[in-house]
Every structure is written in C-alpha cells, then in structure tokens.
Amino acid sequence: MNAIQATILGLVQGLTEFLPVSSSGHLILARDIMRLPLTNSLVFDAILHIATALAVIIYFRKELGRLRLTFYALILRRANIDPTEKTLFWAIIIGALPAAIIGAVWGDAIEGLLRGTVVVVVTLLLGSILFVIAEKYKRQTETLTKKKGLLIGFFQLLAFMPGFSRSGSTISGGLLLGMKRDEAARFSFLMGLPIMLGAGGVQILHLFKGGAVSEPIMPLTLAFVFAFASGLFAIHWLLKFLKANTLYSFVWYRVILAILITAWFFL
C-alpha cells in the first residue's frame, strides 16, 4: 500500500465512520476499486479505528470529563450525582455490552464471512429501509434512559454487517425510541467509543503477536492522521446537520451508491 492509497483509506474511514453510510462497507469498496487485497486488512483497519476513536475523545472531551467525574462519584457512593449524567453513564455501559460480547466471541468470524461487495449492496439497501422506518415513526419527545441505552445497543449489532452503519443503525434506534436526531447521534458516538477502542486494541495485539509490525510506517501514519482529522469534521458536521434535517438525504445516497456498485462490479 502506497501513501496515496493510505491517505484515501484514512479519509474514507474518518468521514464514513460517523456519517450513516457505513465505514466498513466503504473501506471494502475502496480496496476493491484500488485493487488492494482484503487479506490481513483488519490490522490496517485497527489503525483507522484508533484514529476515529481519538476523534471522538477529542470532540467529546468535556462530556467524557463529566462522565469520568460521575464514575468517581459512583465509586465513592456520593449522593449529589447529576441524574442526567448518571443515566448517560449507565446507558453507555449497558448499551455497549451487546456489541462487546458478540464482537469478542464471534467478531472475527462475522467480519471475515461478510466482507464482500454483494453484502455491502444488500445492507446498504436494508439500512436505508431502516432509516425510512425510523423517520416515519419518530417522536423526538423522549429522553435517554438505561433501558433505551440497552435497546440502542442491540441496534448497534447491525453494524457487524458492512454497509449497515453503526451510526445509522443506532441513530435510527434512538429515533424509534423517541429521541431527537442530534441527541441520538451524540449518544451513538459515545456508546460506540468503547467498541472502537476495543476493536482497534484487539487487532493491534494481533499485529504484535503475529510479528507483522514491520509494515511501512509512513502509510500507517498518513492513514491515521487523515482518519482523525476527517473524523473530527464528520462528527461536527453531522451533529449540526441533524438538528434541522432528516436521514432521507443519506437514504438517497445509499440507494444511489448501491446502484452504482451493482453497475460497476456486476454489469
């Protein structure tokens, strides 16, 4: 992999990790178009996941700081804990559990089995249907609870299929449970942080155990930098966009992309 290819993959990861269009699906497609092998690509993906996780940490540093204080208060059993922060803390922990458990047990098998262009096309369309249903039945009148955090966590499981999108699935889940779009997106990013860190950390451990740390440092560095920078941009843009807009723009994008992929690879 050369520097230009690594830069492209970094930009693709950073932008599509947070926009509801599927980062894993776009990475598979980008590799196909650039004729890069999918074999052993999970290690490179780990670098990208760590970069986008860092983008979440930097962007939500104030929220994470308050959650850290809430954690300390819970440990010390203080009585004056902000109920909203306490609910958010437990909702993140509980919501991350389904994906953490499934990822730890079957994550590699699922990703290895479903990393294909046909899967991406199908899940792009299925995810679009989910977005339409979420918009049709949205209420945007309710707040986050621990139970809703868990239910949104089950929506996050859809992201194991490339093309569904972690943010798209969880934002849709939030809408179906009555949350506002931007609040659902904010919770989606915070809940996804442990998963991104865990997935990246596991793959980096595999990298060192496999003795494959001799990969060129420049492509990895470029991919990391561009994934981080574009990830920060994507988070900021999406939160602002969802305050006044629906998910339908992404539905059209996904449907058109599915048609273009079908024409490019299969016609």
PyRosetta script that sets phi, psi and omega in degrees:
from pyrosetta import init, pose_from_sequence

init()
pose = pose_from_sequence("MNAIQATILGLVQGLTEFLPVSSSGHLILARDIMRLPLTNSLVFDAILHIATALAVIIYFRKELGRLRLTFYALILRRANIDPTEKTLFWAIIIGALPAAIIGAVWGDAIEGLLRGTVVVVVTLLLGSILFVIAEKYKRQTETLTKKKGLLIGFFQLLAFMPGFSRSGSTISGGLLLGMKRDEAARFSFLMGLPIMLGAGGVQILHLFKGGAVSEPIMPLTLAFVFAFASGLFAIHWLLKFLKANTLYSFVWYRVILAILITAWFFL")
pose.set_psi(1, 128.5)
pose.set_omega(1, -179.4)
pose.set_phi(2, -94.4)
pose.set_psi(2, 179.4)
pose.set_omega(2, -174.2)
pose.set_phi(3, -64.8)
pose.set_psi(3, -39.8)
pose.set_omega(3, -179.1)
pose.set_phi(4, -65.1)
pose.set_psi(4, -44.3)
pose.set_omega(4, 179.2)
pose.set_phi(5, -63.1)
pose.set_psi(5, -41.3)
pose.set_omega(5, 179.0)
pose.set_phi(6, -64.4)
pose.set_psi(6, -39.1)
pose.set_omega(6, 178.4)
pose.set_phi(7, -63.8)
pose.set_psi(7, -43.2)
pose.set_omega(7, 178.6)
pose.set_phi(8, -61.5)
pose.set_psi(8, -45.7)
pose.set_omega(8, -180.0)
pose.set_phi(9, -64.3)
pose.set_psi(9, -36.5)
pose.set_omega(9, 177.0)
pose.set_phi(10, -63.5)
pose.set_psi(10, -44.2)
pose.set_omega(10, 178.2)
pose.set_phi(11, -64.5)
pose.set_psi(11, -42.2)
pose.set_omega(11, 179.4)
pose.set_phi(12, -61.2)
pose.set_psi(12, -45.6)
pose.set_omega(12, -179.5)
pose.set_phi(13, -63.4)
pose.set_psi(13, -48.7)
pose.set_omega(13, -176.1)
pose.set_phi(14, -62.0)
pose.set_psi(14, -41.9)
pose.set_omega(14, -178.1)
pose.set_phi(15, -74.3)
pose.set_psi(15, -42.6)
pose.set_omega(15, -171.3)
pose.set_phi(16, -90.0)
pose.set_psi(16, -11.6)
pose.set_omega(16, 176.0)
pose.set_phi(17, -64.9)
pose.set_psi(17, -34.9)
pose.set_omega(17, -174.4)
pose.set_phi(18, -105.9)
pose.set_psi(18, -28.6)
pose.set_omega(18, 173.4)
pose.set_phi(19, -74.5)
pose.set_psi(19, 146.1)
pose.set_omega(19, -175.3)
pose.set_phi(20, -77.8)
pose.set_psi(20, 60.2)
pose.set_omega(20, -178.1)
pose.set_phi(21, -130.0)
pose.set_psi(21, -5.8)
pose.set_omega(21, 176.4)
pose.set_phi(22, 84.8)
pose.set_psi(22, 108.8)
pose.set_omega(22, 177.6)
pose.set_phi(23, -72.3)
pose.set_psi(23, -43.6)
pose.set_omega(23, -177.8)
pose.set_phi(24, -63.3)
pose.set_psi(24, -40.2)
pose.set_omega(24, 177.5)
pose.set_phi(25, -63.2)
pose.set_psi(25, -43.1)
pose.set_omega(25, -179.9)
pose.set_phi(26, -68.7)
pose.set_psi(26, -34.7)
pose.set_omega(26, 177.7)
pose.set_phi(27, -65.8)
pose.set_psi(27, -40.9)
pose.set_omega(27, 177.1)
pose.set_phi(28, -61.3)
pose.set_psi(28, -44.9)
pose.set_omega(28, -179.1)
pose.set_phi(29, -66.3)
pose.set_psi(29, -42.2)
pose.set_omega(29, 179.6)
pose.set_phi(30, -62.1)
pose.set_psi(30, -40.7)
pose.set_omega(30, 177.9)
pose.set_phi(31, -66.2)
pose.set_psi(31, -39.3)
pose.set_omega(31, 177.8)
pose.set_phi(32, -62.4)
pose.set_psi(32, -45.6)
pose.set_omega(32, -178.1)
pose.set_phi(33, -64.9)
pose.set_psi(33, -39.5)
pose.set_omega(33, -180.0)
pose.set_phi(34, -86.4)
pose.set_psi(34, 2.8)
pose.set_omega(34, 178.8)
pose.set_phi(35, 57.7)
pose.set_psi(35, 41.6)
pose.set_omega(35, 174.8)
pose.set_phi(36, -95.6)
pose.set_psi(36, 137.9)
pose.set_omega(36, -178.3)
pose.set_phi(37, -68.2)
pose.set_psi(37, 143.6)
pose.set_omega(37, 175.2)
pose.set_phi(38, -78.7)
pose.set_psi(38, -19.1)
pose.set_omega(38, -178.9)
pose.set_phi(39, -60.4)
pose.set_psi(39, 130.9)
pose.set_omega(39, 178.6)
pose.set_phi(40, 64.4)
pose.set_psi(40, 14.4)
pose.set_omega(40, -178.6)
pose.set_phi(41, -74.9)
pose.set_psi(41, -15.6)
pose.set_omega(41, -178.9)
pose.set_phi(42, -62.5)
pose.set_psi(42, -30.1)
pose.set_omega(42, 178.2)
pose.set_phi(43, -66.2)
pose.set_psi(43, -44.5)
pose.set_omega(43, 178.2)
pose.set_phi(44, -65.1)
pose.set_psi(44, -38.8)
pose.set_omega(44, 177.6)
pose.set_phi(45, -59.3)
pose.set_psi(45, -34.2)
pose.set_omega(45, -179.5)
pose.set_phi(46, -60.8)
pose.set_psi(46, -41.8)
pose.set_omega(46, 177.8)
pose.set_phi(47, -60.4)
pose.set_psi(47, -41.7)
pose.set_omega(47, -179.9)
pose.set_phi(48, -67.5)
pose.set_psi(48, -39.0)
pose.set_omega(48, 179.5)
pose.set_phi(49, -65.1)
pose.set_psi(49, -39.8)
pose.set_omega(49, 178.0)
pose.set_phi(50, -64.3)
pose.set_psi(50, -38.7)
pose.set_omega(50, 179.5)
pose.set_phi(51, -63.5)
pose.set_psi(51, -45.0)
pose.set_omega(51, -179.7)
pose.set_phi(52, -72.7)
pose.set_psi(52, -30.6)
pose.set_omega(52, 174.0)
pose.set_phi(53, -63.5)
pose.set_psi(53, -40.2)
pose.set_omega(53, 177.6)
pose.set_phi(54, -63.9)
pose.set_psi(54, -35.8)
pose.set_omega(54, 177.0)
pose.set_phi(55, -61.2)
pose.set_psi(55, -41.5)
pose.set_omega(55, 177.3)
pose.set_phi(56, -63.6)
pose.set_psi(56, -44.3)
pose.set_omega(56, -179.0)
pose.set_phi(57, -60.7)
pose.set_psi(57, -44.6)
pose.set_omega(57, -179.2)
pose.set_phi(58, -68.7)
pose.set_psi(58, -45.5)
pose.set_omega(58, -175.7)
pose.set_phi(59, -67.6)
pose.set_psi(59, -39.8)
pose.set_omega(59, -177.5)
pose.set_phi(60, -102.9)
pose.set_psi(60, 31.2)
pose.set_omega(60, -175.2)
pose.set_phi(61, -61.1)
pose.set_psi(61, -35.0)
pose.set_omega(61, 179.1)
pose.set_phi(62, -69.4)
pose.set_psi(62, -45.0)
pose.set_omega(62, 178.2)
pose.set_phi(63, -62.2)
pose.set_psi(63, -42.3)
pose.set_omega(63, 179.5)
pose.set_phi(64, -66.7)
pose.set_psi(64, -33.0)
pose.set_omega(64, 176.4)
pose.set_phi(65, -63.8)
pose.set_psi(65, -41.9)
pose.set_omega(65, 178.2)
pose.set_phi(66, -68.0)
pose.set_psi(66, -37.0)
pose.set_omega(66, 177.8)
pose.set_phi(67, -65.8)
pose.set_psi(67, -35.1)
pose.set_omega(67, 177.1)
pose.set_phi(68, -63.6)
pose.set_psi(68, -42.9)
pose.set_omega(68, 178.2)
pose.set_phi(69, -65.4)
pose.set_psi(69, -36.8)
pose.set_omega(69, 176.9)
pose.set_phi(70, -63.9)
pose.set_psi(70, -40.4)
pose.set_omega(70, 177.8)
pose.set_phi(71, -60.5)
pose.set_psi(71, -46.6)
pose.set_omega(71, 178.4)
pose.set_phi(72, -60.9)
pose.set_psi(72, -41.2)
pose.set_omega(72, -179.4)
pose.set_phi(73, -64.5)
pose.set_psi(73, -38.2)
pose.set_omega(73, 177.7)
pose.set_phi(74, -66.7)
pose.set_psi(74, -40.3)
pose.set_omega(74, 178.9)
pose.set_phi(75, -62.4)
pose.set_psi(75, -41.3)
pose.set_omega(75, -178.2)
pose.set_phi(76, -85.5)
pose.set_psi(76, -0.5)
pose.set_omega(76, 177.9)
pose.set_phi(77, 56.4)
pose.set_psi(77, 45.4)
pose.set_omega(77, 176.8)
pose.set_phi(78, -77.1)
pose.set_psi(78, 150.3)
pose.set_omega(78, -176.3)
pose.set_phi(79, -89.1)
pose.set_psi(79, -22.5)
pose.set_omega(79, -172.5)
pose.set_phi(80, -95.0)
pose.set_psi(80, 46.6)
pose.set_omega(80, 179.4)
pose.set_phi(81, -86.1)
pose.set_psi(81, 133.5)
pose.set_omega(81, 176.7)
pose.set_phi(82, -60.9)
pose.set_psi(82, 121.3)
pose.set_omega(82, -176.0)
pose.set_phi(83, -62.7)
pose.set_psi(83, -33.1)
pose.set_omega(83, 179.0)
pose.set_phi(84, -67.3)
pose.set_psi(84, -43.7)
pose.set_omega(84, 179.3)
pose.set_phi(85, -67.7)
pose.set_psi(85, -36.7)
pose.set_omega(85, 178.3)
pose.set_phi(86, -64.2)
pose.set_psi(86, -43.0)
pose.set_omega(86, 178.4)
pose.set_phi(87, -63.9)
pose.set_psi(87, -44.1)
pose.set_omega(87, 179.5)
pose.set_phi(88, -61.4)
pose.set_psi(88, -43.6)
pose.set_omega(88, -179.4)
pose.set_phi(89, -58.3)
pose.set_psi(89, -51.3)
pose.set_omega(89, -177.8)
pose.set_phi(90, -70.5)
pose.set_psi(90, -33.0)
pose.set_omega(90, 178.3)
pose.set_phi(91, -64.4)
pose.set_psi(91, -38.8)
pose.set_omega(91, 177.7)
pose.set_phi(92, -65.4)
pose.set_psi(92, -47.2)
pose.set_omega(92, -179.1)
pose.set_phi(93, -61.9)
pose.set_psi(93, -50.2)
pose.set_omega(93, -177.7)
pose.set_phi(94, -67.1)
pose.set_psi(94, -40.5)
pose.set_omega(94, -178.2)
pose.set_phi(95, -66.3)
pose.set_psi(95, -30.7)
pose.set_omega(95, -179.4)
pose.set_phi(96, -77.9)
pose.set_psi(96, -17.1)
pose.set_omega(96, -174.4)
pose.set_phi(97, -61.1)
pose.set_psi(97, -47.7)
pose.set_omega(97, -178.3)
pose.set_phi(98, -56.1)
pose.set_psi(98, -48.6)
pose.set_omega(98, -179.3)
pose.set_phi(99, -67.9)
pose.set_psi(99, -36.1)
pose.set_omega(99, 179.2)
pose.set_phi(100, -64.0)
pose.set_psi(100, -43.2)
pose.set_omega(100, -178.4)
pose.set_phi(101, -68.6)
pose.set_psi(101, -49.9)
pose.set_omega(101, -179.6)
pose.set_phi(102, -63.6)
pose.set_psi(102, -40.4)
pose.set_omega(102, 179.8)
pose.set_phi(103, -64.6)
pose.set_psi(103, -40.3)
pose.set_omega(103, -179.4)
pose.set_phi(104, -67.8)
pose.set_psi(104, -35.9)
pose.set_omega(104, -175.0)
pose.set_phi(105, -88.1)
pose.set_psi(105, -47.2)
pose.set_omega(105, -172.5)
pose.set_phi(106, -124.3)
pose.set_psi(106, 7.1)
pose.set_omega(106, -173.5)
pose.set_phi(107, -54.8)
pose.set_psi(107, -51.7)
pose.set_omega(107, -178.0)
pose.set_phi(108, -62.7)
pose.set_psi(108, -41.0)
pose.set_omega(108, -178.9)
pose.set_phi(109, -65.4)
pose.set_psi(109, -42.4)
pose.set_omega(109, -179.3)
pose.set_phi(110, -65.0)
pose.set_psi(110, -48.5)
pose.set_omega(110, -178.1)
pose.set_phi(111, -64.9)
pose.set_psi(111, -39.5)
pose.set_omega(111, 178.8)
pose.set_phi(112, -65.5)
pose.set_psi(112, -34.8)
pose.set_omega(112, -177.9)
pose.set_phi(113, -76.3)
pose.set_psi(113, -33.8)
pose.set_omega(113, -170.4)
pose.set_phi(114, -103.8)
pose.set_psi(114, 8.5)
pose.set_omega(114, -179.0)
pose.set_phi(115, -83.3)
pose.set_psi(115, 78.8)
pose.set_omega(115, -179.6)
pose.set_phi(116, -148.0)
pose.set_psi(116, 156.5)
pose.set_omega(116, -177.2)
pose.set_phi(117, -65.1)
pose.set_psi(117, -39.1)
pose.set_omega(117, -180.0)
pose.set_phi(118, -61.7)
pose.set_psi(118, -42.6)
pose.set_omega(118, 178.8)
pose.set_phi(119, -60.5)
pose.set_psi(119, -42.9)
pose.set_omega(119, -179.4)
pose.set_phi(120, -60.6)
pose.set_psi(120, -45.3)
pose.set_omega(120, 179.9)
pose.set_phi(121, -59.8)
pose.set_psi(121, -48.0)
pose.set_omega(121, -177.7)
pose.set_phi(122, -63.6)
pose.set_psi(122, -45.8)
pose.set_omega(122, -176.1)
pose.set_phi(123, -74.3)
pose.set_psi(123, -27.5)
pose.set_omega(123, 172.0)
pose.set_phi(124, -58.7)
pose.set_psi(124, -42.5)
pose.set_omega(124, -179.6)
pose.set_phi(125, -72.9)
pose.set_psi(125, -42.6)
pose.set_omega(125, 178.8)
pose.set_phi(126, -63.7)
pose.set_psi(126, -40.5)
pose.set_omega(126, 177.2)
pose.set_phi(127, -63.1)
pose.set_psi(127, -37.2)
pose.set_omega(127, 177.9)
pose.set_phi(128, -62.7)
pose.set_psi(128, -40.1)
pose.set_omega(128, 177.2)
pose.set_phi(129, -61.8)
pose.set_psi(129, -41.7)
pose.set_omega(129, 177.7)
pose.set_phi(130, -60.5)
pose.set_psi(130, -42.6)
pose.set_omega(130, 179.9)
pose.set_phi(131, -60.8)
pose.set_psi(131, -44.2)
pose.set_omega(131, -179.2)
pose.set_phi(132, -62.5)
pose.set_psi(132, -44.3)
pose.set_omega(132, 179.1)
pose.set_phi(133, -61.9)
pose.set_psi(133, -43.2)
pose.set_omega(133, -179.7)
pose.set_phi(134, -61.8)
pose.set_psi(134, -43.2)
pose.set_omega(134, 179.7)
pose.set_phi(135, -68.3)
pose.set_psi(135, -35.6)
pose.set_omega(135, -177.8)
pose.set_phi(136, -68.2)
pose.set_psi(136, -37.5)
pose.set_omega(136, -174.6)
pose.set_phi(137, -108.6)
pose.set_psi(137, 15.9)
pose.set_omega(137, -180.0)
pose.set_phi(138, -66.7)
pose.set_psi(138, 154.5)
pose.set_omega(138, 174.5)
pose.set_phi(139, -123.9)
pose.set_psi(139, -41.3)
pose.set_omega(139, 178.9)
pose.set_phi(140, 56.4)
pose.set_psi(140, 37.6)
pose.set_omega(140, -178.8)
pose.set_phi(141, -123.0)
pose.set_psi(141, -3.8)
pose.set_omega(141, -173.9)
pose.set_phi(142, -114.7)
pose.set_psi(142, 162.7)
pose.set_omega(142, -179.0)
pose.set_phi(143, -107.4)
pose.set_psi(143, 170.1)
pose.set_omega(143, -178.4)
pose.set_phi(144, -70.9)
pose.set_psi(144, 140.1)
pose.set_omega(144, 171.6)
pose.set_phi(145, -131.5)
pose.set_psi(145, 170.1)
pose.set_omega(145, 177.9)
pose.set_phi(146, -63.8)
pose.set_psi(146, -39.0)
pose.set_omega(146, 179.0)
pose.set_phi(147, -63.6)
pose.set_psi(147, -42.5)
pose.set_omega(147, 178.3)
pose.set_phi(148, -65.5)
pose.set_psi(148, -36.7)
pose.set_omega(148, 176.3)
pose.set_phi(149, -58.2)
pose.set_psi(149, -43.1)
pose.set_omega(149, 178.3)
pose.set_phi(150, -64.9)
pose.set_psi(150, -45.0)
pose.set_omega(150, -179.4)
pose.set_phi(151, -63.4)
pose.set_psi(151, -40.6)
pose.set_omega(151, 176.9)
pose.set_phi(152, -65.2)
pose.set_psi(152, -32.9)
pose.set_omega(152, 175.9)
pose.set_phi(153, -61.0)
pose.set_psi(153, -34.5)
pose.set_omega(153, 176.1)
pose.set_phi(154, -69.7)
pose.set_psi(154, -33.5)
pose.set_omega(154, 173.8)
pose.set_phi(155, -63.0)
pose.set_psi(155, -31.9)
pose.set_omega(155, -179.7)
pose.set_phi(156, -63.3)
pose.set_psi(156, -24.1)
pose.set_omega(156, 179.0)
pose.set_phi(157, -61.8)
pose.set_psi(157, -26.4)
pose.set_omega(157, 179.1)
pose.set_phi(158, -61.5)
pose.set_psi(158, -24.8)
pose.set_omega(158, -177.3)
pose.set_phi(159, -69.2)
pose.set_psi(159, -11.6)
pose.set_omega(159, 174.7)
pose.set_phi(160, -66.9)
pose.set_psi(160, -18.5)
pose.set_omega(160, 175.8)
pose.set_phi(161, -94.9)
pose.set_psi(161, 113.2)
pose.set_omega(161, -179.1)
pose.set_phi(162, -55.3)
pose.set_psi(162, 129.0)
pose.set_omega(162, -179.0)
pose.set_phi(163, 112.0)
pose.set_psi(163, -20.3)
pose.set_omega(163, -178.9)
pose.set_phi(164, -78.8)
pose.set_psi(164, -43.2)
pose.set_omega(164, -179.7)
pose.set_phi(165, 87.2)
pose.set_psi(165, 122.2)
pose.set_omega(165, 177.5)
pose.set_phi(166, -63.9)
pose.set_psi(166, -49.6)
pose.set_omega(166, -178.2)
pose.set_phi(167, -66.1)
pose.set_psi(167, -41.6)
pose.set_omega(167, -179.5)
pose.set_phi(168, -62.9)
pose.set_psi(168, -42.9)
pose.set_omega(168, -179.3)
pose.set_phi(169, -65.8)
pose.set_psi(169, -44.8)
pose.set_omega(169, -176.1)
pose.set_phi(170, -75.6)
pose.set_psi(170, -35.3)
pose.set_omega(170, 174.6)
pose.set_phi(171, -64.2)
pose.set_psi(171, -42.4)
pose.set_omega(171, 176.5)
pose.set_phi(172, -60.4)
pose.set_psi(172, -42.6)
pose.set_omega(172, 177.1)
pose.set_phi(173, -60.7)
pose.set_psi(173, -42.3)
pose.set_omega(173, 177.5)
pose.set_phi(174, -62.1)
pose.set_psi(174, -41.7)
pose.set_omega(174, 178.3)
pose.set_phi(175, -62.9)
pose.set_psi(175, -43.9)
pose.set_omega(175, -180.0)
pose.set_phi(176, -64.3)
pose.set_psi(176, -24.3)
pose.set_omega(176, 179.2)
pose.set_phi(177, -95.2)
pose.set_psi(177, 8.7)
pose.set_omega(177, 172.1)
pose.set_phi(178, 97.9)
pose.set_psi(178, 2.5)
pose.set_omega(178, -177.6)
pose.set_phi(179, -82.7)
pose.set_psi(179, 159.3)
pose.set_omega(179, 173.6)
pose.set_phi(180, -73.4)
pose.set_psi(180, 154.4)
pose.set_omega(180, -175.8)
pose.set_phi(181, -59.5)
pose.set_psi(181, -51.0)
pose.set_omega(181, -176.1)
pose.set_phi(182, -67.5)
pose.set_psi(182, -33.7)
pose.set_omega(182, 177.3)
pose.set_phi(183, -70.0)
pose.set_psi(183, -37.7)
pose.set_omega(183, 176.1)
pose.set_phi(184, -64.3)
pose.set_psi(184, -38.6)
pose.set_omega(184, 178.8)
pose.set_phi(185, -67.0)
pose.set_psi(185, -42.6)
pose.set_omega(185, 179.3)
pose.set_phi(186, -61.4)
pose.set_psi(186, -44.9)
pose.set_omega(186, 178.1)
pose.set_phi(187, -65.8)
pose.set_psi(187, -37.7)
pose.set_omega(187, 179.0)
pose.set_phi(188, -57.4)
pose.set_psi(188, -45.2)
pose.set_omega(188, -178.6)
pose.set_phi(189, -66.9)
pose.set_psi(189, -42.3)
pose.set_omega(189, -179.7)
pose.set_phi(190, -67.7)
pose.set_psi(190, -40.7)
pose.set_omega(190, 179.7)
pose.set_phi(191, -68.8)
pose.set_psi(191, -31.9)
pose.set_omega(191, -179.5)
pose.set_phi(192, -76.8)
pose.set_psi(192, -15.7)
pose.set_omega(192, -177.3)
pose.set_phi(193, -59.0)
pose.set_psi(193, -49.3)
pose.set_omega(193, 178.3)
pose.set_phi(194, -59.1)
pose.set_psi(194, -35.1)
pose.set_omega(194, -179.3)
pose.set_phi(195, -68.9)
pose.set_psi(195, -43.6)
pose.set_omega(195, 178.6)
pose.set_phi(196, -62.4)
pose.set_psi(196, -44.7)
pose.set_omega(196, 179.5)
pose.set_phi(197, -65.1)
pose.set_psi(197, -41.9)
pose.set_omega(197, -179.7)
pose.set_phi(198, -65.5)
pose.set_psi(198, -46.0)
pose.set_omega(198, -179.4)
pose.set_phi(199, -63.3)
pose.set_psi(199, -44.5)
pose.set_omega(199, 178.8)
pose.set_phi(200, -65.1)
pose.set_psi(200, -40.9)
pose.set_omega(200, -179.4)
pose.set_phi(201, -64.7)
pose.set_psi(201, -41.8)
pose.set_omega(201, 179.5)
pose.set_phi(202, -62.9)
pose.set_psi(202, -43.8)
pose.set_omega(202, -178.9)
pose.set_phi(203, -68.6)
pose.set_psi(203, -33.8)
pose.set_omega(203, 176.6)
pose.set_phi(204, -66.8)
pose.set_psi(204, -38.3)
pose.set_omega(204, 175.3)
pose.set_phi(205, -61.6)
pose.set_psi(205, -41.2)
pose.set_omega(205, 176.4)
pose.set_phi(206, -62.3)
pose.set_psi(206, -36.7)
pose.set_omega(206, 178.8)
pose.set_phi(207, -60.7)
pose.set_psi(207, -48.0)
pose.set_omega(207, -178.8)
pose.set_phi(208, -70.6)
pose.set_psi(208, -38.9)
pose.set_omega(208, 179.0)
pose.set_phi(209, -64.8)
pose.set_psi(209, -33.9)
pose.set_omega(209, -178.9)
pose.set_phi(210, -81.3)
pose.set_psi(210, -4.6)
pose.set_omega(210, 179.2)
pose.set_phi(211, 68.4)
pose.set_psi(211, 27.1)
pose.set_omega(211, -176.6)
pose.set_phi(212, -102.9)
pose.set_psi(212, 28.9)
pose.set_omega(212, -176.8)
pose.set_phi(213, -81.5)
pose.set_psi(213, 5.3)
pose.set_omega(213, -179.1)
pose.set_phi(214, -87.8)
pose.set_psi(214, 7.3)
pose.set_omega(214, 178.0)
pose.set_phi(215, -60.9)
pose.set_psi(215, 146.8)
pose.set_omega(215, -178.6)
pose.set_phi(216, -54.8)
pose.set_psi(216, 132.6)
pose.set_omega(216, -174.3)
pose.set_phi(217, -75.8)
pose.set_psi(217, -31.2)
pose.set_omega(217, -175.4)
pose.set_phi(218, -63.0)
pose.set_psi(218, -49.9)
pose.set_omega(218, 177.8)
pose.set_phi(219, -59.3)
pose.set_psi(219, -40.9)
pose.set_omega(219, 178.9)
pose.set_phi(220, -63.4)
pose.set_psi(220, -40.8)
pose.set_omega(220, -179.8)
pose.set_phi(221, -65.4)
pose.set_psi(221, -44.7)
pose.set_omega(221, 178.9)
pose.set_phi(222, -62.4)
pose.set_psi(222, -43.8)
pose.set_omega(222, 179.0)
pose.set_phi(223, -60.3)
pose.set_psi(223, -43.6)
pose.set_omega(223, -179.7)
pose.set_phi(224, -62.7)
pose.set_psi(224, -48.1)
pose.set_omega(224, -176.7)
pose.set_phi(225, -63.1)
pose.set_psi(225, -46.5)
pose.set_omega(225, -177.2)
pose.set_phi(226, -72.3)
pose.set_psi(226, -33.5)
pose.set_omega(226, 176.0)
pose.set_phi(227, -66.0)
pose.set_psi(227, -41.6)
pose.set_omega(227, 179.2)
pose.set_phi(228, -64.1)
pose.set_psi(228, -49.7)
pose.set_omega(228, -176.6)
pose.set_phi(229, -65.6)
pose.set_psi(229, -46.1)
pose.set_omega(229, -179.5)
pose.set_phi(230, -70.2)
pose.set_psi(230, -28.8)
pose.set_omega(230, 175.9)
pose.set_phi(231, -65.4)
pose.set_psi(231, -43.1)
pose.set_omega(231, 176.1)
pose.set_phi(232, -58.8)
pose.set_psi(232, -44.9)
pose.set_omega(232, 179.0)
pose.set_phi(233, -61.5)
pose.set_psi(233, -45.0)
pose.set_omega(233, -176.7)
pose.set_phi(234, -64.2)
pose.set_psi(234, -41.4)
pose.set_omega(234, 178.6)
pose.set_phi(235, -60.2)
pose.set_psi(235, -51.1)
pose.set_omega(235, -177.6)
pose.set_phi(236, -61.0)
pose.set_psi(236, -45.2)
pose.set_omega(236, -177.1)
pose.set_phi(237, -65.5)
pose.set_psi(237, -43.9)
pose.set_omega(237, -176.0)
pose.set_phi(238, -66.9)
pose.set_psi(238, -42.9)
pose.set_omega(238, 179.6)
pose.set_phi(239, -61.0)
pose.set_psi(239, -39.8)
pose.set_omega(239, 177.7)
pose.set_phi(240, -69.3)
pose.set_psi(240, -40.8)
pose.set_omega(240, -178.0)
pose.set_phi(241, -63.9)
pose.set_psi(241, -43.0)
pose.set_omega(241, -174.1)
pose.set_phi(242, -74.1)
pose.set_psi(242, -11.5)
pose.set_omega(242, 176.1)
pose.set_phi(243, -68.3)
pose.set_psi(243, -25.6)
pose.set_omega(243, -175.6)
pose.set_phi(244, -131.3)
pose.set_psi(244, 4.0)
pose.set_omega(244, -174.9)
pose.set_phi(245, -135.5)
pose.set_psi(245, 160.7)
pose.set_omega(245, -179.7)
pose.set_phi(246, -94.6)
pose.set_psi(246, -178.5)
pose.set_omega(246, 176.6)
pose.set_phi(247, -85.0)
pose.set_psi(247, -2.3)
pose.set_omega(247, -174.3)
pose.set_phi(248, -62.9)
pose.set_psi(248, -30.9)
pose.set_omega(248, 177.0)
pose.set_phi(249, -59.8)
pose.set_psi(249, -39.1)
pose.set_omega(249, 179.6)
pose.set_phi(250, -75.0)
pose.set_psi(250, -28.6)
pose.set_omega(250, 174.3)
pose.set_phi(251, -61.2)
pose.set_psi(251, -48.4)
pose.set_omega(251, 179.4)
pose.set_phi(252, -62.1)
pose.set_psi(252, -42.4)
pose.set_omega(252, 178.9)
pose.set_phi(253, -59.2)
pose.set_psi(253, -46.8)
pose.set_omega(253, -176.5)
pose.set_phi(254, -66.3)
pose.set_psi(254, -40.8)
pose.set_omega(254, 179.3)
pose.set_phi(255, -65.5)
pose.set_psi(255, -46.1)
pose.set_omega(255, 179.0)
pose.set_phi(256, -62.6)
pose.set_psi(256, -41.0)
pose.set_omega(256, 178.8)
pose.set_phi(257, -63.3)
pose.set_psi(257, -41.8)
pose.set_omega(257, 178.9)
pose.set_phi(258, -60.9)
pose.set_psi(258, -40.0)
pose.set_omega(258, 178.7)
pose.set_phi(259, -66.2)
pose.set_psi(259, -44.3)
pose.set_omega(259, -180.0)
pose.set_phi(260, -64.1)
pose.set_psi(260, -40.1)
pose.set_omega(260, 178.6)
pose.set_phi(261, -63.3)
pose.set_psi(261, -44.3)
pose.set_omega(261, 179.3)
pose.set_phi(262, -59.8)
pose.set_psi(262, -43.8)
pose.set_omega(262, 179.7)
pose.set_phi(263, -67.6)
pose.set_psi(263, -38.3)
pose.set_omega(263, -176.1)
pose.set_phi(264, -70.2)
pose.set_psi(264, -44.5)
pose.set_omega(264, -171.8)
pose.set_phi(265, -97.4)
pose.set_psi(265, -24.1)
pose.set_omega(265, -169.8)
pose.set_phi(266, -120.3)
pose.set_psi(266, -9.5)
pose.set_omega(266, -179.1)
pose.set_phi(267, -107.2)
pose.dump_pdb("model.pdb")
